[in-house]
Amino acid sequence: MGDTSRLCSVWLGSETGILKGVSLSRKQAFNFCNTSHLSRDQEVRALCWGDPAESELLVGSVDGTVKTFSTEKGAFTETRRCGDPVEGCFTGLAVLSGSALVTCVECGTLRVWREDSSEAVTELNAGKNVCRMRQSPLHRHKVATGGKENGLKIWDLERPEKPLFTAKNLRDDWLDLRRPHWVRDMAFIPDSDKVVTCTGYHQVHVFDPSSPQRRPVLEVEYGEYPLTALSLPAAGNAVVVGNTHGQIAMLDLRKGLVRGCVKGLVGGVRGLQCHPSQPVVASCGLDRFLRIHSLEDRKLQHKVYLKSRLNCILFASRDLEGGGEAAGQGEPQEVKEEEEGGDDELWDTMEQVEESSKRKTEEEEEPQKKKKKRKKRQD
């Protein structure tokens, strides 16, 4: 079993606009925000690291700004305007070599921003209703996009004139009816050209751009509810997916079978990330909990209540510094981790309530009343 004691910290973005950091080793939670008044315009929709050393965290908000958070200072150091709220929320952030920033919004506009410029140096249209944009970890200049009725596309940002790969729609069903497609999340499979996607129609697809086939080379269905997020574990040959009903499962990408399921979530899953080296997965969503499960025995390792609905999640290899100058972050809060099965203990401690004697006497008198009515009818 993996050593979860080496897990340092997790960063999460919330609906209230607060950036939350959780130190798993010290069992502390920190809240960071750069305004004195919280609003839904500050809602965090995307997170990514600004450098390989993880000293800067980029935070994409609903109002179209991307804030730079220094993990060393514990404060927001810069705010950039990278879009208009009318265009929709951020669906992905990425960083290229040379400190260039890549943003994508729901309307499909994908832009590349240089550090010293307020205007985008590259802009392309990825189609309407984009739900997610992901960057290739191996080829940083490649990104994938997809959305509702907007199939998977892979782009080379060095040659953005047209996509390198455009997925073809699924074959018609047995009634010869068109099958809709709705890409909710995707990831580049390491050591290959393949890309795995999950859809709003509870499907997992694997595409291989190196093959002449533009339809999925693997198609798997899981559950009955829309899939919302996915992540690739360190072991490979598998994918972890989550849906709108709080169900998380690990699927085998070779045979298309379910390896196992993770239990305990209540609300829909919004964020999933597998640790890059440990066999664990972190999840967050509508129930306001950060949960970390082992992928080997699927047991709950950490469960932390964070008070706000959570949208996105990011593992960190270094522990939180603590302190900081950010306005409104407050003091570090001790977090009480909840064990699996804690609800059962709560029910056990509750006092048992007996039925009232009045209700019992009414139930006893009811047959006698019926007998009296029968006698009257006979008379």
DOSEMI-882422 format. One record per residue (C-alpha): residue number from 1; residue in three letters; y, z, x. Coordinates in steps of 0.25 Angstrom, whole numbers. Layout:
BEGIN
KETI     n   res       y       z       x
KETI   NUM   ALA       Y       Z       X
...
//
This chain:
BEGIN
KETI     n   res       y       z       x
KETI     1   MET       0       0       0
KETI     2   GLY      14      -3       5
KETI     3   ASP      23       8      11
KETI     4   THR      34       9       1
KETI     5   SER      41      20       9
KETI     6   ARG      47       8      17
KETI     7   LEU      55       3       5
KETI     8   CYS      69       7       8
KETI     9   SER      79       3      -3
KETI    10   VAL      81      -6     -15
KETI    11   TRP      94     -13     -20
KETI    12   LEU      96     -16     -35
KETI    13   GLY     107     -22     -43
KETI    14   SER     110     -17     -57
KETI    15   GLU     116     -22     -70
KETI    16   THR     127     -12     -69
KETI    17   GLY     132     -18     -56
KETI    18   ILE     127      -7     -47
KETI    19   LEU     119     -10     -34
KETI    20   LYS     108       0     -33
KETI    21   GLY     101       4     -20
KETI    22   VAL      89      13     -20
KETI    23   SER      83      19      -7
KETI    24   LEU      69      21      -9
KETI    25   SER      67      29       3
KETI    26   ARG      78      39       0
KETI    27   LYS      76      38     -15
KETI    28   GLN      91      36     -17
KETI    29   ALA      98      26     -26
KETI    30   PHE     112      20     -23
KETI    31   ASN     122      13     -33
KETI    32   PHE     132       4     -27
KETI    33   CYS     143      -4     -35
KETI    34   ASN     157      -9     -30
KETI    35   THR     165      -6     -43
KETI    36   SER     169       6     -49
KETI    37   HIS     165       1     -63
KETI    38   LEU     152      -5     -66
KETI    39   SER     151     -17     -75
KETI    40   ARG     140     -27     -79
KETI    41   ASP     148     -38     -71
KETI    42   GLN     144     -31     -59
KETI    43   GLU     129     -32     -63
KETI    44   VAL     120     -35     -50
KETI    45   ARG     112     -48     -52
KETI    46   ALA     107     -52     -38
KETI    47   LEU     105     -45     -25
KETI    48   CYS     102     -51     -11
KETI    49   TRP     103     -46       4
KETI    50   GLY     115     -52      11
KETI    51   ASP     109     -51      25
KETI    52   PRO      95     -49      31
KETI    53   ALA      99     -35      36
KETI    54   GLU     101     -31      21
KETI    55   SER     115     -25      24
KETI    56   GLU     121     -33      13
KETI    57   LEU     117     -34      -1
KETI    58   LEU     123     -45     -10
KETI    59   VAL     125     -41     -25
KETI    60   GLY     127     -52     -36
KETI    61   SER     134     -47     -48
KETI    62   VAL     136     -53     -62
KETI    63   ASP     151     -55     -60
KETI    64   GLY     148     -66     -49
KETI    65   THR     151     -58     -37
KETI    66   VAL     141     -55     -25
KETI    67   LYS     144     -42     -18
KETI    68   THR     140     -38      -4
KETI    69   PHE     134     -24      -3
KETI    70   SER     133     -18      11
KETI    71   THR     120      -9      12
KETI    72   GLU     125      -3      24
KETI    73   LYS     138       1      19
KETI    74   GLY     133       4       4
KETI    75   ALA     145      -4      -1
KETI    76   PHE     149     -18      -7
KETI    77   THR     157     -25       4
KETI    78   GLU     160     -39      -3
KETI    79   THR     161     -46     -16
KETI    80   ARG     160     -61     -18
KETI    81   ARG     162     -69     -30
KETI    82   CYS     150     -79     -31
KETI    83   GLY     150     -84     -45
KETI    84   ASP     156     -83     -59
KETI    85   PRO     150     -73     -69
KETI    86   VAL     150     -85     -79
KETI    87   GLU     140     -92     -70
KETI    88   GLY     130     -81     -73
KETI    89   CYS     124     -70     -65
KETI    90   PHE     118     -71     -51
KETI    91   THR     104     -75     -50
KETI    92   GLY     102     -74     -35
KETI    93   LEU     109     -71     -22
KETI    94   ALA     105     -76      -8
KETI    95   VAL     110     -76       6
KETI    96   LEU     109     -88      15
KETI    97   SER     111     -88      30
KETI    98   GLY     125     -87      35
KETI    99   SER     128     -77      24
KETI   100   ALA     129     -87      13
KETI   101   LEU     127     -82      -1
KETI   102   VAL     119     -89     -12
KETI   103   THR     122     -86     -27
KETI   104   CYS     116     -91     -40
KETI   105   VAL     120     -88     -54
KETI   106   GLU     114     -90     -68
KETI   107   CYS     121    -103     -71
KETI   108   GLY     114    -110     -58
KETI   109   THR     125    -110     -48
KETI   110   LEU     120    -107     -34
KETI   111   ARG     130    -105     -24
KETI   112   VAL     131    -103      -9
KETI   113   TRP     142     -94      -3
KETI   114   ARG     147     -93      11
KETI   115   GLU     152     -79      16
KETI   116   ASP     166     -84      19
KETI   117   SER     168     -93       7
KETI   118   SER     171     -89      -8
KETI   119   GLU     166    -103     -12
KETI   120   ALA     152    -107     -13
KETI   121   VAL     148    -117      -2
KETI   122   THR     136    -122     -10
KETI   123   GLU     134    -123     -25
KETI   124   LEU     122    -128     -33
KETI   125   ASN     117    -128     -48
KETI   126   ALA     103    -122     -49
KETI   127   GLY     103    -125     -65
KETI   128   LYS     106    -116     -76
KETI   129   ASN     101    -102     -80
KETI   130   VAL      97     -98     -66
KETI   131   CYS      89     -85     -66
KETI   132   ARG      86     -83     -51
KETI   133   MET      90     -88     -37
KETI   134   ARG      81     -84     -25
KETI   135   GLN      82     -87     -10
KETI   136   SER      70     -91      -2
KETI   137   PRO      68     -80       9
KETI   138   LEU      63     -90      19
KETI   139   HIS      73    -102      17
KETI   140   ARG      86     -95      14
KETI   141   HIS      93    -108      10
KETI   142   LYS      83    -110      -2
KETI   143   VAL      85    -104     -15
KETI   144   ALA      77    -105     -29
KETI   145   THR      83    -105     -43
KETI   146   GLY      78    -105     -57
KETI   147   GLY      81    -100     -71
KETI   148   LYS      79    -103     -86
KETI   149   GLU      76    -117     -88
KETI   150   ASN      79    -119     -73
KETI   151   GLY      67    -121     -65
KETI   152   LEU      65    -116     -50
KETI   153   LYS      74    -124     -40
KETI   154   ILE      74    -122     -25
KETI   155   TRP      87    -125     -18
KETI   156   ASP      90    -127      -3
KETI   157   LEU     104    -122      -2
KETI   158   GLU     106    -131      11
KETI   159   ARG     104    -143       2
KETI   160   PRO     108    -138     -12
KETI   161   GLU     110    -152     -18
KETI   162   LYS      97    -151     -26
KETI   163   PRO      85    -141     -26
KETI   164   LEU      74    -142     -17
KETI   165   PHE      64    -139     -28
KETI   166   THR      65    -139     -43
KETI   167   ALA      53    -134     -51
KETI   168   LYS      48    -143     -62
KETI   169   ASN      46    -137     -76
KETI   170   LEU      32    -132     -81
KETI   171   ARG      23    -141     -88
KETI   172   ASP      23    -141    -103
KETI   173   ASP      14    -131    -110
KETI   174   TRP       2    -135    -118
KETI   175   LEU      10    -139    -130
KETI   176   ASP      18    -148    -121
KETI   177   LEU      30    -139    -122
KETI   178   ARG      40    -137    -111
KETI   179   ARG      39    -124    -104
KETI   180   PRO      52    -117    -101
KETI   181   HIS      55    -111     -87
KETI   182   TRP      63     -99     -84
KETI   183   VAL      64     -95     -69
KETI   184   ARG      68     -80     -68
KETI   185   ASP      65     -78     -53
KETI   186   MET      59     -84     -41
KETI   187   ALA      55     -82     -26
KETI   188   PHE      51     -90     -14
KETI   189   ILE      37     -87     -10
KETI   190   PRO      36     -84       5
KETI   191   ASP      29     -93      15
KETI   192   SER      30    -105       5
KETI   193   ASP      39    -114      -2
KETI   194   LYS      34    -108     -16
KETI   195   VAL      43    -101     -26
KETI   196   VAL      38     -92     -37
KETI   197   THR      46     -90     -50
KETI   198   CYS      45     -81     -62
KETI   199   THR      50     -86     -76
KETI   200   GLY      55     -81     -89
KETI   201   TYR      42     -85     -95
KETI   202   HIS      33     -76     -87
KETI   203   GLN      29     -86     -77
KETI   204   VAL      28     -86     -62
KETI   205   HIS      28    -100     -55
KETI   206   VAL      26    -104     -41
KETI   207   PHE      33    -117     -36
KETI   208   ASP      30    -124     -23
KETI   209   PRO      41    -133     -19
KETI   210   SER      33    -139      -8
KETI   211   SER      23    -145     -17
KETI   212   PRO      26    -157     -26
KETI   213   GLN      24    -149     -39
KETI   214   ARG      37    -144     -45
KETI   215   ARG      30    -136     -55
KETI   216   PRO      24    -122     -52
KETI   217   VAL      12    -121     -43
KETI   218   LEU       8    -108     -49
KETI   219   GLU      12    -103     -63
KETI   220   VAL       8     -89     -68
KETI   221   GLU      12     -81     -80
KETI   222   TYR      14     -66     -81
KETI   223   GLY      16     -58     -93
KETI   224   GLU      24     -62    -105
KETI   225   TYR      38     -59    -102
KETI   226   PRO      49     -66     -93
KETI   227   LEU      48     -64     -78
KETI   228   THR      61     -59     -72
KETI   229   ALA      59     -57     -57
KETI   230   LEU      49     -59     -46
KETI   231   SER      47     -56     -31
KETI   232   LEU      37     -59     -20
KETI   233   PRO      30     -47     -14
KETI   234   ALA      28     -46       1
KETI   235   ALA      13     -49       1
KETI   236   GLY      15     -63      -5
KETI   237   ASN       7     -72     -14
KETI   238   ALA      12     -64     -26
KETI   239   VAL      25     -62     -35
KETI   240   VAL      30     -50     -42
KETI   241   VAL      36     -53     -56
KETI   242   GLY      43     -45     -66
KETI   243   ASN      47     -48     -81
KETI   244   THR      56     -43     -92
KETI   245   HIS      46     -33     -97
KETI   246   GLY      45     -25     -84
KETI   247   GLN      32     -31     -79
KETI   248   ILE      30     -34     -65
KETI   249   ALA      18     -41     -59
KETI   250   MET      13     -47     -46
KETI   251   LEU       7     -61     -47
KETI   252   ASP      -2     -68     -37
KETI   253   LEU       5     -81     -33
KETI   254   ARG      -8     -87     -28
KETI   255   LYS     -17     -85     -41
KETI   256   GLY      -6     -82     -51
KETI   257   LEU     -12     -69     -55
KETI   258   VAL      -6     -55     -58
KETI   259   ARG      -9     -46     -46
KETI   260   GLY      -3     -33     -53
KETI   261   CYS       8     -28     -62
KETI   262   VAL      18     -17     -60
KETI   263   LYS      21      -7     -71
KETI   264   GLY      32       2     -75
KETI   265   LEU      44      -6     -78
KETI   266   VAL      51      -5     -91
KETI   267   GLY      62     -16     -91
KETI   268   GLY      63     -30     -87
KETI   269   VAL      62     -33     -72
KETI   270   ARG      74     -39     -66
KETI   271   GLY      72     -37     -51
KETI   272   LEU      60     -38     -42
KETI   273   GLN      58     -38     -27
KETI   274   CYS      46     -36     -19
KETI   275   HIS      48     -29      -5
KETI   276   PRO      48     -39       6
KETI   277   SER      37     -31      14
KETI   278   GLN      31     -20       5
KETI   279   PRO      22     -22      -7
KETI   280   VAL      32     -17     -17
KETI   281   VAL      41     -23     -28
KETI   282   ALA      54     -17     -33
KETI   283   SER      58     -20     -47
KETI   284   CYS      70     -17     -56
KETI   285   GLY      75     -21     -70
KETI   286   LEU      80     -16     -83
KETI   287   ASP      73      -2     -83
KETI   288   ARG      83       2     -72
KETI   289   PHE      72       6     -62
KETI   290   LEU      69       1     -48
KETI   291   ARG      54       1     -46
KETI   292   ILE      46      -2     -34
KETI   293   HIS      31      -5     -35
KETI   294   SER      20      -7     -25
KETI   295   LEU      14     -21     -26
KETI   296   GLU       0     -16     -21
KETI   297   ASP      -3      -5     -31
KETI   298   ARG       8      -8     -41
KETI   299   LYS      12       7     -41
KETI   300   LEU      27      11     -43
KETI   301   GLN      33      15     -29
KETI   302   HIS      47      18     -34
KETI   303   LYS      55      19     -47
KETI   304   VAL      70      22     -47
KETI   305   TYR      79      22     -59
KETI   306   LEU      92      16     -56
KETI   307   LYS     100      17     -70
KETI   308   SER     104       2     -71
KETI   309   ARG      97     -10     -75
KETI   310   LEU      93     -17     -62
KETI   311   ASN      94     -32     -59
KETI   312   CYS      90     -35     -45
KETI   313   ILE      83     -28     -33
KETI   314   LEU      82     -29     -18
KETI   315   PHE      74     -22      -8
KETI   316   ALA      81     -17       5
KETI   317   SER      74     -15      18
KETI   318   ARG      84      -4      22
KETI   319   ASP      87       9      15
KETI   320   LEU     101      12       8
KETI   321   GLU     112      17      17
KETI   322   GLY     117      26       6
KETI   323   GLY     132      29       4
KETI   324   GLY     142      18       4
KETI   325   GLU     155      14      -1
KETI   326   ALA     152       7     -14
KETI   327   ALA     160      12     -26
KETI   328   GLY     152      18     -36
KETI   329   GLN     139      20     -29
KETI   330   GLY     139      35     -30
KETI   331   GLU     130      44     -22
KETI   332   PRO     115      40     -19
KETI   333   GLN     106      45     -31
KETI   334   GLU      93      51     -29
KETI   335   VAL      83      42     -36
KETI   336   LYS      71      49     -43
KETI   337   GLU      59      39     -42
KETI   338   GLU      50      39     -54
KETI   339   GLU      35      39     -53
KETI   340   GLU      26      29     -60
KETI   341   GLY      21      36     -73
KETI   342   GLY      34      45     -74
KETI   343   ASP      35      42     -89
KETI   344   ASP      22      48     -91
KETI   345   GLU      26      61     -85
KETI   346   LEU      39      61     -94
KETI   347   TRP      30      60    -106
KETI   348   ASP      21      71    -102
KETI   349   THR      33      81    -100
KETI   350   MET      38      78    -114
KETI   351   GLU      36      89    -125
KETI   352   GLN      26      85    -135
KETI   353   VAL      32      85    -149
KETI   354   GLU      23      89    -161
KETI   355   GLU      24      84    -175
KETI   356   SER      32      92    -184
KETI   357   SER      25     100    -194
KETI   358   LYS      33      94    -205
KETI   359   ARG      28      81    -203
KETI   360   LYS      14      86    -202
KETI   361   THR      15      93    -216
KETI   362   GLU      21      80    -222
KETI   363   GLU       8      73    -217
KETI   364   GLU      -1      84    -223
KETI   365   GLU       6      84    -236
KETI   366   GLU       6      68    -238
KETI   367   PRO      -9      67    -242
KETI   368   GLN      -7      79    -252
KETI   369   LYS       5      71    -259
KETI   370   LYS      -4      59    -260
KETI   371   LYS     -15      67    -267
KETI   372   LYS      -5      72    -277
KETI   373   LYS       0      58    -280
KETI   374   ARG     -14      54    -283
KETI   375   LYS     -17      65    -292
KETI   376   LYS      -4      62    -300
KETI   377   ARG      -8      48    -302
KETI   378   GLN     -22      52    -307
KETI   379   ASP     -16      61    -317
//
